[in-house]
Structures are given as structure tokens and as C-alpha cells.
């Protein structure tokens, strides 16, 4: 796969515990030559957590990509009409965002980016990171698994003993998932 001609929308939602791994993935995509357009949900962009300060993540992401982060609905809407990206990667994709995508709720920069990108028939890659993936959110994951142009990074239970409903994407499968999704294929196996 030639990434040096690829325009990747890279969206982060509020699964803050994965941000360090996600930034490594973002760096890898940039190193492969892709032009990365960073997008953050309202919470990912604004909230300080025990995993780090929002401002520090914003600065690091903008340094990695060389672009300002898209962090409002108004900034995300032109992604489709202006054909700014070839593919959208939502990693981490929280249970909240999964539910919104599955039910066509467009009230954050990330969900607007997805809707805007999908209108062009482009692929959206989801890296699940949620504590309720095998709970109430399982139905939403199921809906998205059956949706056109939505592809999942392979995922597994995060910690079946202490968090039996929690799911997490495999960080080592993101690049391969993007390559397959560009060819309209779901990487297999999806469950690890």
C-alpha cells in the first residue's frame, strides 16, 4: 500500500487510556507518507484526565500531523463536500461514538466527519475502545458491522475478569485494516 498519496482523517474520541498508543499509530501513518487530518471529539479535545492534559495531547497531535485539529462540527462538515480525505480512521472509538454512529446521530466533530466522509462512499475504520462493548453497546457494534463502508480493526476483550464487557482494538492491526478498508474489505479475523 502506498501511503504517500493517501489523505487520512484520524479522529480521536474519549477513550483516554488509549491515547499514548494511538499517537504512536498516528506517527506510523505519517512516517509512511500519508497526509493526516486530525479530528477530535469535544471531550477528547477539551478534557484533562488522569491520562494527561488535553492541551498537551492537542499540541502533540498538531506537531505530529503539521495540521490544526478539526474540533468543531462546522470544521468537520466540509470533509465530504471538499473531498478532503480518502479514508477516516476513528481510533479510539468510544462506546458513546459507536452508539451515535449506529443511530445516525451527528452531534460531534467526529460523527460529522464520519457522515461527511461516508457521503462520498469512502471507508470509515473503527478501533473499538469501550467498557460496554459486550453489554448494551453490542447491538450498536452489530449494526455497524452490517453497515456499508464501515470497517473494524480486529478487537478482543480488554480484561475479561475485571471488565467482562470491555472491548479494545488491536493496535498492531490498524495499518492492515486501513489497507483492506481502502479495497472495501473487512480484515479477518475480526475477533481475537
C-alpha positions as CSV (number, residue, x, y, z in Angstrom):
1,X,0.0,0.0,0.0
2,X,1.3,3.4,-0.9
3,X,0.5,5.8,1.9
4,X,2.3,8.8,0.4
5,X,-0.7,9.6,-1.8
6,X,-3.2,8.9,0.9
7,X,-5.2,11.6,2.8
8,X,-6.3,10.1,6.2
9,X,-8.8,11.7,8.6
10,X,-7.6,10.5,12.0
11,X,-10.3,11.0,14.7
12,X,-9.9,10.5,18.4
13,X,-12.8,10.1,20.9
14,X,-12.9,10.0,24.7
15,X,-11.3,6.6,25.4
16,X,-8.4,8.5,27.0
17,X,-6.5,5.4,28.3
18,X,-5.5,4.5,24.7
19,X,-4.2,7.9,23.6
20,X,-0.5,7.1,24.0
21,X,-0.8,4.0,21.8
22,X,-3.0,5.9,19.4
23,X,-0.4,8.7,19.0
24,X,2.2,6.0,18.1
25,X,-0.2,4.7,15.3
26,X,-0.7,8.3,14.1
27,X,3.1,8.8,13.9
28,X,3.5,5.5,11.9
29,X,0.9,6.6,9.4
30,X,2.6,10.0,8.9
31,X,6.0,8.2,8.6
32,X,4.5,6.1,5.8
33,X,3.9,9.3,3.9
34,X,0.1,9.9,4.4
35,X,-1.3,13.4,4.9
36,X,-3.1,13.1,8.2
37,X,-6.0,15.4,9.1
38,X,-6.5,15.2,12.9
39,X,-10.0,15.4,14.3
40,X,-11.1,15.2,17.9
41,X,-14.4,14.9,19.7
42,X,-15.4,17.7,22.1
43,X,-14.4,15.7,25.1
44,X,-11.1,14.4,23.6
45,X,-10.1,18.0,22.7
46,X,-11.1,19.6,26.0
47,X,-11.0,17.3,29.0
48,X,-8.0,16.8,31.2
49,X,-7.9,13.3,32.7
50,X,-5.6,11.1,34.8
51,X,-4.1,10.0,31.5
52,X,-2.9,13.5,30.5
53,X,-3.8,17.1,29.9
54,X,-5.9,17.9,26.8
55,X,-3.7,20.8,25.8
56,X,-0.6,18.5,25.8
57,X,-2.3,16.0,23.5
58,X,-3.6,18.7,21.2
59,X,-0.1,20.2,20.8
60,X,1.5,16.7,20.2
61,X,-1.1,15.8,17.6
62,X,-0.7,19.1,15.8
63,X,3.1,18.6,15.9
64,X,2.8,15.0,14.5
65,X,0.5,16.0,11.7
66,X,1.6,19.5,11.0
67,X,-2.1,20.5,10.9
68,X,-4.6,22.1,13.3
69,X,-7.1,19.8,14.8
70,X,-10.6,19.8,13.5
71,X,-12.6,20.1,16.7
72,X,-15.9,21.6,15.8
73,X,-18.9,20.4,13.8
74,X,-18.5,23.3,11.4
75,X,-14.9,22.4,10.7
76,X,-15.8,18.8,10.1
77,X,-18.7,19.3,7.7
78,X,-16.7,20.2,4.6
79,X,-14.7,17.0,4.7
80,X,-17.1,15.3,2.3
81,X,-18.1,18.2,0.0
82,X,-14.5,19.3,-0.4
83,X,-13.2,15.7,-0.6
84,X,-10.5,16.4,1.9
85,X,-9.8,12.8,2.8
86,X,-9.7,9.3,1.3
87,X,-10.5,7.4,4.5
88,X,-11.5,8.2,8.0
89,X,-9.9,6.3,11.0
90,X,-11.7,6.7,14.3
91,X,-9.3,5.4,17.0
92,X,-10.1,5.2,19.8
93,X,-13.8,4.9,19.1
94,X,-15.7,5.1,22.4
95,X,-19.0,3.4,23.1
96,X,-20.7,6.7,23.0
97,X,-19.4,7.4,19.5
98,X,-20.3,3.9,18.4
99,X,-23.8,4.4,19.6
100,X,-24.1,7.7,17.8
101,X,-22.7,6.3,14.5
102,X,-25.1,3.3,14.7
103,X,-28.1,5.5,15.2
104,X,-27.1,8.3,12.8
105,X,-26.6,10.9,15.4
106,X,-24.4,13.7,14.2
107,X,-23.7,16.0,17.1
108,X,-19.9,15.9,17.5
109,X,-16.9,16.7,15.1
110,X,-16.1,13.0,14.8
111,X,-19.7,11.9,13.9
112,X,-19.9,14.8,11.5
113,X,-16.6,13.8,9.9
114,X,-17.9,10.2,9.5
115,X,-21.2,11.3,8.0
116,X,-19.4,13.8,5.7
117,X,-16.8,11.2,4.6
118,X,-19.4,8.4,4.1
119,X,-21.4,10.6,1.7
120,X,-18.6,10.2,-0.8
121,X,-18.6,6.4,-0.5
122,X,-15.3,6.4,1.4
123,X,-14.4,3.9,4.1
124,X,-14.5,4.5,7.9
125,X,-12.3,2.4,10.1
126,X,-13.3,1.9,13.7
127,X,-10.9,1.0,16.5
128,X,-13.3,0.0,19.3
129,X,-12.4,1.0,22.8
130,X,-15.3,0.8,25.2
131,X,-16.2,-0.7,28.6
132,X,-19.7,-1.8,27.4
133,X,-19.0,-3.4,24.0
134,X,-20.3,-6.7,25.2
135,X,-23.1,-5.0,27.2
136,X,-25.7,-2.6,25.9
137,X,-23.4,-1.4,23.1
138,X,-23.2,-4.8,21.5
139,X,-26.3,-4.1,19.4
140,X,-24.6,-0.9,18.1
141,X,-21.4,-2.7,17.1
142,X,-23.6,-5.3,15.4
143,X,-25.4,-2.5,13.4
144,X,-22.1,-1.0,12.3
145,X,-20.7,-4.4,11.4
146,X,-23.5,-4.6,8.9
147,X,-23.2,-1.1,7.6
148,X,-21.8,-0.2,4.2
149,X,-18.3,1.3,4.2
150,X,-17.7,0.7,7.9
151,X,-14.7,-1.5,8.8
152,X,-13.4,-2.6,12.2
153,X,-9.9,-3.0,13.4
154,X,-9.8,-6.5,15.0
155,X,-10.7,-6.4,18.6
156,X,-10.8,-8.5,21.8
157,X,-11.9,-8.4,25.3
158,X,-9.8,-5.9,27.2
159,X,-9.9,-7.6,30.6
160,X,-12.4,-10.4,30.9
161,X,-12.0,-10.8,34.6
162,X,-12.4,-7.3,36.0
163,X,-14.1,-5.7,32.9
164,X,-16.1,-8.5,31.2
165,X,-17.9,-6.2,28.8
166,X,-14.9,-4.2,27.8
167,X,-13.5,-4.3,24.2
168,X,-10.3,-2.9,22.8
169,X,-8.8,-2.8,19.3
170,X,-5.5,-4.5,18.3
171,X,-3.1,-1.6,17.8
172,X,-0.9,-3.9,15.6
173,X,-3.7,-4.4,13.1
174,X,-4.5,-0.7,12.3
175,X,-2.4,-0.3,9.2
176,X,-3.5,-3.7,7.7
177,X,-7.1,-2.7,8.4
178,X,-6.7,0.6,6.6
179,X,-5.2,-1.2,3.6
180,X,-8.1,-3.6,3.4
181,X,-10.8,-0.9,4.0
182,X,-9.4,1.1,1.1
183,X,-10.2,-2.0,-1.0
184,X,-13.6,-2.3,0.6
185,X,-12.7,-5.4,2.6
186,X,-13.0,-6.2,6.2
187,X,-9.8,-7.6,7.7
188,X,-10.2,-11.1,9.2
189,X,-10.3,-12.4,11.8
190,X,-12.1,-9.6,13.4
191,X,-12.4,-11.2,16.8
192,X,-9.1,-12.0,18.5
